[in-house]
């Protein structure tokens, strides 16, 4: 009988551990935690979009430098690709001519914060100040409203996503990381992207990656041959009646309102 109770206790512990098992969805240092059959306990950004029409988005984070930005813009024009840039306020203020040029050439600009700080460590008032200030800096140059936000370092928490949402900003991550910031070759960057993209993917690049511009013709040619087409993130995501699954996939909600 004593043996029976020991085994029962052992299996009870195992059952509890299994029931509380969590998964980490890695992406630039951020993650989502959830249990089997339970919606995530924390607010999540959009990592990708549940779509079956082969639409995808490519994005470029702008925080330092402009050396390769013209080459990127020329490649986007040549291949007829419209995309999304996420710009930090200090980059915007230092390079207003590029902000204007990006917007005038038909691309979308979202905020990448004011100071590129670890925003998940800020108070809600400080978060709102960063988002308001950075969005205003972009809008004053482009004359367009800012609707998208990408958190520095891919870090987020409930306060950050909740504050952004209260301001009408959709927080955007990515599911395809080019790793161009590691100075990979153009071929290595392209291979990482081409082999990972699926319908609804959001690709992460940087405007000042050493070989990013060189990789774009390879990426655009291969993905277009596979039937993919590009849209700015604002045209890829759902802006109402949606839910975000535990893996960060944004899915149109079956219940409207």
C-alpha positions in Angstrom: 0.0 0.0 0.0 2.9 2.4 0.9 4.4 1.6 -2.5 1.1 2.4 -4.2 0.9 5.8 -2.6 4.5 6.6 -3.5 3.8 5.8 -7.2 0.5 7.7 -7.1 2.3 10.8 -5.7 5.0 10.4 -8.3 2.5 10.4 -11.2 0.6 13.2 -9.7 3.7 15.4 -9.8 4.5 14.4 -13.4 0.9 15.2 -14.4 1.2 18.7 -12.8 4.5 19.3 -14.6 3.1 18.2 -18.0 0.0 20.4 -17.5 2.2 23.4 -16.8 4.7 22.8 -19.6 5.7 26.0 -21.4 7.1 26.7 -24.8 9.4 29.5 -25.8 9.1 31.0 -29.3 12.5 32.5 -29.9 12.8 35.6 -32.1 15.4 38.2 -31.4 15.5 37.5 -27.7 11.7 37.6 -27.2 9.4 34.7 -26.5 5.8 33.7 -25.8 4.9 31.5 -22.9 1.8 29.3 -22.9 0.4 26.0 -21.7 -1.3 23.2 -23.6 -4.7 24.2 -24.9 -4.5 27.6 -23.2 -4.2 31.0 -24.8 -1.0 32.9 -24.0 -0.9 34.5 -20.6 1.0 37.5 -21.9 0.2 40.0 -24.7 1.9 39.1 -28.0 3.0 41.1 -31.0 2.5 39.9 -34.6 5.2 37.5 -35.8 3.5 36.5 -39.0 0.0 36.5 -40.5 -2.2 33.5 -41.3 -2.7 33.9 -45.0 -3.0 31.5 -48.0 -2.5 34.1 -50.8 1.3 34.1 -50.8 1.6 37.7 -49.7 4.7 38.5 -47.5 6.4 41.6 -46.2 10.0 42.6 -46.0 11.0 45.2 -43.4 14.1 47.3 -42.6 15.1 48.6 -39.2 16.8 52.0 -39.3 18.9 53.1 -36.4 22.4 53.7 -37.6 23.8 54.9 -40.9 22.5 55.4 -44.4 25.4 54.1 -46.5 23.3 51.4 -48.3 19.9 52.9 -48.1 19.9 54.3 -51.7 20.9 51.0 -53.0 18.1 49.3 -51.1 15.6 51.8 -52.4 16.8 51.3 -56.0 16.4 47.5 -55.6 12.9 47.9 -54.2 12.0 50.2 -57.1 13.5 47.8 -59.7 11.6 44.8 -58.5 8.4 46.7 -57.8 8.5 45.9 -54.0 6.8 48.1 -51.5 7.9 47.5 -47.9 8.0 48.8 -44.3 10.9 50.7 -42.6 11.0 51.0 -38.8 12.9 54.1 -37.8 14.3 55.3 -34.5 13.7 58.9 -33.7 17.3 59.9 -33.5 17.8 58.4 -37.0 14.8 60.3 -38.3 16.1 63.6 -36.9 19.5 63.0 -38.3 18.3 61.9 -41.7 15.1 63.7 -42.6 15.9 63.6 -46.3 15.9 59.7 -46.2 12.6 59.6 -44.2 11.1 61.8 -46.9 12.6 59.8 -49.7 11.4 56.5 -48.3 7.9 57.8 -47.9 7.8 59.5 -51.3 8.8 56.3 -53.0 5.8 54.5 -51.6 7.1 52.7 -48.6 5.6 52.6 -45.1 7.4 53.9 -42.0 6.7 52.7 -38.5 8.4 53.7 -35.3 11.3 51.8 -33.8 11.2 53.9 -30.6 12.7 57.2 -29.7 16.0 56.1 -28.2 16.4 52.4 -29.0 16.3 51.5 -25.3 15.2 48.4 -23.6 11.6 49.5 -23.5 10.3 46.5 -21.5 12.1 48.0 -18.5 10.4 51.4 -18.8 7.4 52.6 -17.0 4.1 53.0 -18.9 4.4 56.8 -19.0 8.0 56.5 -20.3 6.8 54.0 -23.0 4.1 56.3 -24.1 6.5 59.3 -24.2 8.9 57.3 -26.5 6.1 56.2 -28.8 4.4 59.6 -29.0 7.7 61.4 -29.6 9.0 59.0 -32.2 5.7 58.8 -34.1 5.4 62.6 -34.2 9.0 63.0 -35.6 8.1 60.7 -38.5 4.6 62.2 -39.2 6.0 65.8 -39.2 8.3 64.8 -42.1 6.0 62.5 -44.1 2.6 64.0 -43.3 1.3 60.4 -42.7 0.0 58.7 -39.6 2.2 56.1 -37.9 0.4 52.8 -37.2 3.2 50.3 -36.7 5.8 49.8 -33.9 8.7 47.4 -33.7 10.3 47.2 -30.3 14.1 47.6 -30.0 15.9 44.3 -29.6 12.6 42.4 -30.1 11.9 42.8 -26.4 8.4 43.3 -25.2 6.1 42.8 -22.2 2.4 43.4 -21.5 2.9 47.1 -20.6 4.7 47.8 -23.9 2.2 46.1 -26.2 -0.7 47.4 -24.2 0.6 51.0 -24.3 1.3 50.7 -28.1 -2.2 49.3 -28.7 -3.9 52.1 -26.7 -2.2 54.5 -29.1 -3.4 52.7 -32.2 0.0 51.1 -32.9 0.3 47.4 -33.9 3.4 45.9 -32.5 5.3 43.9 -35.2 8.0 41.2 -34.8 9.1 38.8 -37.5 9.3 35.1 -38.3 12.2 35.3 -40.8 15.4 36.8 -39.5 17.9 37.6 -42.3 20.7 38.0 -39.7 22.2 40.6 -42.0 23.5 42.5 -39.0 26.0 39.7 -38.6 27.6 40.8 -41.9 26.7 37.5 -43.6 27.4 37.4 -47.3 24.6 38.3 -49.8 24.2 34.7 -50.7 24.0 33.6 -47.0 21.4 36.3 -46.3 19.3 35.3 -49.3 19.5 31.6 -48.5 18.3 32.2 -45.0 15.3 34.2 -46.2 14.3 32.2 -49.3 14.3 28.9 -47.4 12.2 30.2 -44.5 9.5 32.4 -46.1 5.9 31.2 -46.2 2.7 32.9 -46.9 2.2 35.7 -44.4 5.8 35.9 -43.4 7.4 39.1 -42.1 11.1 39.4 -43.0 13.6 41.3 -40.8 16.4 43.2 -42.4 18.4 46.4 -41.6 19.0 49.4 -43.8 22.7 49.5 -43.0 23.6 45.8 -43.2 26.9 45.4 -45.0 25.5 43.0 -47.6 21.7 43.5 -47.3 21.3 45.5 -50.5 23.3 43.0 -52.5 21.1 40.2 -51.2 17.8 41.8 -52.3 18.0 40.9 -56.1 18.5 37.3 -55.1 15.7 37.3 -52.6 13.2 39.1 -54.8 13.9 37.0 -57.9 13.7 33.7 -56.1 10.6 34.5 -54.1 8.7 36.0 -57.0 9.5 32.9 -59.0 7.9 30.9 -56.2 4.8 32.9 -56.5 5.2 35.2 -53.5 4.3 38.9 -53.7 5.3 41.7 -51.4 3.2 44.2 -49.5 4.0 46.7 -46.7 3.2 45.2 -43.3 0.2 47.5 -42.9 -1.4 45.8 -45.9 -0.4 42.3 -44.7 -1.8 42.3 -41.2 -5.4 42.4 -40.0 -6.3 45.6 -38.2 -9.6 44.4 -36.7 -11.4 41.2 -35.8 -8.3 39.2 -35.2 -6.6 37.0 -32.6 -2.9 36.2 -32.1 -2.1 32.5 -31.6 0.4 31.3 -29.0 3.2 31.2 -31.7 2.7 34.8 -32.6 0.6 34.1 -35.8 -2.1 36.7 -36.3 -5.3 35.0 -37.5 -8.6 36.5 -38.5 -11.1 36.0 -35.8 -14.1 33.8 -36.6 -16.2 36.0 -34.4 -16.6 39.7 -35.5 -17.0 42.6 -33.2 
